[in-house]
Amino acid sequence: MKIPFPATATLLVSVGAVLAACSSAKPATEAPRPVRTAEVRYDATAEQSRYVGTIQARHEVEQGFRVGGKIVQRHVDVGQAVRSGDILAVLDDTDYRLAEQAAQQQAIASAAKSWQADSDRNRLAELKTDGSVSASDEERAQSNARMSKAAAEADAKQLEVARNRLAYTVLRASQSGVVTSVKFEVGQVVAEGQPVVAIADSSEPEVVVDVPEGEVAAFKLAQYKASLAAMPDESFDVTLRELAPQAAAQTRTYRARLKPATPRALPLGATATLLVQAPAGNGSVASIPAAAITQLDGKPAVWLVHAGGGRGAATVNLTPVDVQGYRNDQALVSGPRAGDLVVTAGVQKMAPGLKVALSNASPSAPIQQATR
């Protein structure tokens, strides 16, 4: 069926009008995506860190018997104050008394032999003058006298060792202090040298903390204050006495020991908080939230906001940065210019040239350095 020419023309005009109307419609514009930002500032501000440690004695000794045996007496308990020379525990000394008596008898016998040999030598020396004995007999007598004397001296030393071992069955405190650990009971058999009692000198307490490897350099130059968990509002100055030259094998941290600047009594074993005030930096790094860090070609980068000419016309661009370190949830970076705005949330949803709107209540407010 053929359509008349006038109807065909009318149809073509209608289709053209529809197409023209469609081509004149403007495409919908995408709304700017709200973002949170932080301003980059290179302020030379001091950094504060907090470490949790314990109060320990500077001098703590683990003591044990210098001989082995069965413990028959115990004279101390944990927390008890002792003085140097106080009896801590006693071993069964029956065998050691018998050994001392045997050594004493052996020493007496050796002394008698030595006296007899010396007497024989003197007698032969007198007989040699008239030719009654030969020179060889006299030499044998002198040699026998010397050997007998040496044997007597050796047995005398053995007697002294036996007496010492008998004395070692009584364990005495090597220093004054507080008993912090008791690892034995009456009736227990202990080996020679086995630690059984720990004594701490409470007159020199210290704050002991573990410092991460990346913070050791700044820790050495800092100023320190400490407080106890029982009295958090009362702080006192401490000074660094010792910093371990080698990191612990398990934690890879360096142990620091700090003593009160003014001598004071501190409860051993108490939890302490150490506030470390590091010296002010030179303003070469800026502190931004660690959540702002992303990657560009495998290297650290951040999304910088570039403001446009009108409201809502800001865009983002990925810019590489140098990360100098981390402080809890903060990253220390260099590279961006002071005053640049860095996207701090939702960085995984950003794209180059994406239009954004600043959702911060105060976009220019800097992010403050966090403390540990």
Secondary structure, DSSP 4 states (H G I P E B T S, - for coil): -PPPHHHHHHHHHHHHHHHHHHHTSPPPPPPPEEE-EEE--------EEEEEEEEEES-EEEEE-SS-EEEEEE---TT-EE-TT-EEEEE--HHHHHHHHHHHHHHHHHHHHHHHHHHHHHHHHHHGGGTSS-HHHHHHHHHHHHHHHHHHHHHHHHHHHHHHHHHTTEEE-SSSEEEEEE---TT-EE-TT-EEEEEE-TTSEEEEEEEEGGGHHHHHT-EEEEEETTEEEEEEEEEEEEE-SS--TTT-EEEEEEEESS-----TT-EEEEEEEPPP--S--EEEEGGG-EEETTEEEEEEEE--SSTT-EEEEEEE-EEEEEETTEEEEESSPTT-EEE-S-GGG--TT-EEEE--SSTTPBPPPP--
